[in-house]
């Protein structure tokens, strides 16, 4: 991915393409400075004249993609960008839902699609198994630390090392249900990165097991999981692992980061 402070190329381009490239560079600069930048500071980061930056910022502000931070005269990314990102989160359901339904049918178990919010996981969508003994998992925030769920552990394994300590510090102080053993968790996260699969045998809830894998897309990082009664959780792990990894591959083929890279 391009660096947020990348200067705009001086190679000749048609007017429309050049303006888009300059606007993108300005938005990247603001994305790396959430508290805002002055016009002069933006100009320095992107390597453009201040007058050019001012014209583009004014146009972006009109569209709600940039907003003023107040009397200081600085600017930051605007609310319209947030709405576009929110819409992309909704869009992932329409893309992933058919694959989740196929996974649920294959396993004959309930499956979920999750994201992360702070140190907790969020169930974005679910497919409930059509059988008598099944797990009906609620949609919304799971009010326990991520390290107590398979979906959360799959996502934690994707967190960069320089951010992981902060996330775990917040998680360990948010509950007394099960104290965090950092050394054991770090070893488990290393194993998850190697195998691609996170597991939870009654860590989140008595009688419930889960098997999860992370999915990396240009819409963000998510996890998918099979939620299983403990009475059926002692099958060979490949019974769950292979369908989950196949589901992961299908989703990433459709909206994975590699697809974005091909189009850049």
HUKANOR-V596323 format. One record per residue. N is the residue number from 1. RES is the residue in one letter. SS is DSSP state (A for helix, B for strand, O for the rest). D_LAST is the distance of its C-alpha to the last C-alpha in Angstrom with 1 decimal. Layout:
BEGIN
{{N/RES/SS/D_LAST} {N/RES/SS/D_LAST}}
END
This chain:
BEGIN
{{1/X/O/8.9} {2/X/O/9.6} {3/X/O/13.4} {4/X/O/15.0} {5/X/O/17.2} {6/X/O/14.8} {7/X/O/16.5} {8/X/O/15.2} {9/X/O/14.9} {10/X/O/18.2} {11/X/O/17.1} {12/X/O/18.3} {13/X/O/16.2} {14/X/O/17.6} {15/X/A/19.1} {16/X/A/17.1} {17/X/A/13.6} {18/X/A/15.2} {19/X/A/16.7} {20/X/A/13.6} {21/X/A/12.0} {22/X/A/15.4} {23/X/A/15.8} {24/X/A/12.7} {25/X/A/14.1} {26/X/A/17.4} {27/X/A/16.5} {28/X/A/15.0} {29/X/A/18.3} {30/X/A/20.3} {31/X/A/18.6} {32/X/O/19.9} {33/X/O/23.3} {34/X/O/24.5} {35/X/O/27.9} {36/X/O/26.6} {37/X/B/26.5} {38/X/O/28.6} {39/X/A/27.3} {40/X/A/28.4} {41/X/A/26.6} {42/X/A/23.3} {43/X/A/23.9} {44/X/A/24.6} {45/X/A/21.5} {46/X/A/19.0} {47/X/O/21.3} {48/X/O/22.2} {49/X/O/25.8} {50/X/A/27.2} {51/X/A/28.1} {52/X/A/24.5} {53/X/A/23.4} {54/X/A/26.4} {55/X/A/25.6} {56/X/A/22.0} {57/X/A/23.3} {58/X/A/26.1} {59/X/A/23.8} {60/X/A/21.7} {61/X/A/25.1} {62/X/A/26.4} {63/X/O/23.7} {64/X/O/24.4} {65/X/O/21.0} {66/X/B/23.0} {67/X/B/26.7} {68/X/B/29.5} {69/X/O/30.9} {70/X/O/34.4} {71/X/O/37.0} {72/X/O/35.3} {73/X/O/32.8} {74/X/O/29.7} {75/X/B/26.6} {76/X/B/24.4} {77/X/B/21.9} {78/X/O/23.7} {79/X/A/25.0} {80/X/A/22.8} {81/X/A/19.7} {82/X/A/22.0} {83/X/A/22.9} {84/X/A/19.4} {85/X/A/18.8} {86/X/A/22.3} {87/X/A/21.5} {88/X/A/18.5} {89/X/A/21.2} {90/X/A/23.4} {91/X/A/20.9} {92/X/A/20.6} {93/X/A/24.2} {94/X/A/23.9} {95/X/A/21.3} {96/X/A/23.2} {97/X/A/26.8} {98/X/A/27.4} {99/X/A/26.3} {100/X/A/28.6} {101/X/A/31.4} {102/X/A/31.1} {103/X/A/31.2} {104/X/A/34.3} {105/X/A/36.0} {106/X/A/35.5} {107/X/A/36.9} {108/X/O/39.3} {109/X/O/38.3} {110/X/B/36.8} {111/X/B/33.1} {112/X/B/31.0} {113/X/B/27.5} {114/X/B/27.4} {115/X/B/25.5} {116/X/B/26.8} {117/X/B/28.5} {118/X/O/29.8} {119/X/O/31.9} {120/X/B/32.5} {121/X/B/30.7} {122/X/B/30.3} {123/X/B/30.9} {124/X/B/28.4} {125/X/B/29.7} {126/X/B/32.4} {127/X/B/34.0} {128/X/O/37.7} {129/X/O/39.4} {130/X/O/42.1} {131/X/O/44.9} {132/X/O/48.0} {133/X/O/47.1} {134/X/O/43.5} {135/X/O/41.6} {136/X/O/40.6} {137/X/O/38.1} {138/X/O/37.8} {139/X/O/34.5} {140/X/B/33.8} {141/X/B/34.0} {142/X/B/35.8} {143/X/B/38.3} {144/X/B/38.4} {145/X/B/36.3} {146/X/A/33.3} {147/X/A/35.1} {148/X/A/37.7} {149/X/O/35.4} {150/X/A/33.5} {151/X/A/30.5} {152/X/A/30.7} {153/X/A/31.1} {154/X/A/28.1} {155/X/A/26.0} {156/X/A/27.9} {157/X/O/27.1} {158/X/O/23.4} {159/X/O/24.3} {160/X/O/23.8} {161/X/A/27.2} {162/X/A/27.4} {163/X/A/27.2} {164/X/A/29.2} {165/X/A/32.6} {166/X/A/32.3} {167/X/A/31.4} {168/X/A/34.3} {169/X/A/36.6} {170/X/A/36.1} {171/X/A/36.5} {172/X/A/39.7} {173/X/O/41.4} {174/X/O/40.7} {175/X/O/43.0} {176/X/O/46.1} {177/X/O/45.7} {178/X/O/44.6} {179/X/O/44.3} {180/X/O/41.2} {181/X/O/41.9} {182/X/A/38.9} {183/X/A/39.7} {184/X/A/39.9} {185/X/A/36.7} {186/X/A/34.7} {187/X/A/36.1} {188/X/A/35.2} {189/X/A/31.6} {190/X/A/31.4} {191/X/A/32.8} {192/X/A/30.3} {193/X/A/27.4} {194/X/A/29.2} {195/X/A/30.3} {196/X/O/27.5} {197/X/O/30.4} {198/X/B/32.2} {199/X/B/35.7} {200/X/B/38.1} {201/X/B/41.8} {202/X/O/43.5} {203/X/O/41.9} {204/X/O/40.7} {205/X/O/43.7} {206/X/O/46.7} {207/X/O/46.7} {208/X/B/42.9} {209/X/B/40.4} {210/X/B/36.7} {211/X/B/34.1} {212/X/B/30.4} {213/X/B/27.0} {214/X/B/23.8} {215/X/B/20.7} {216/X/B/17.3} {217/X/B/14.9} {218/X/O/12.1} {219/X/O/15.2} {220/X/B/17.1} {221/X/B/19.6} {222/X/B/22.4} {223/X/B/25.3} {224/X/B/27.3} {225/X/B/31.0} {226/X/B/34.1} {227/X/B/37.0} {228/X/B/40.3} {229/X/B/44.0} {230/X/A/45.4} {231/X/A/47.8} {232/X/A/44.9} {233/X/O/42.8} {234/X/O/44.7} {235/X/O/43.3} {236/X/O/41.5} {237/X/O/38.1} {238/X/A/36.3} {239/X/A/37.6} {240/X/A/35.0} {241/X/A/32.5} {242/X/A/31.5} {243/X/A/30.9} {244/X/A/29.0} {245/X/A/26.6} {246/X/A/26.3} {247/X/A/25.5} {248/X/A/22.9} {249/X/A/21.2} {250/X/A/21.3} {251/X/A/19.7} {252/X/A/16.9} {253/X/A/16.3} {254/X/A/16.0} {255/X/A/14.1} {256/X/B/13.4} {257/X/A/10.9} {258/X/A/10.1} {259/X/A/9.1} {260/X/A/6.5} {261/X/A/5.3} {262/X/A/5.7} {263/X/A/3.8} {264/X/O/0.0}}
END
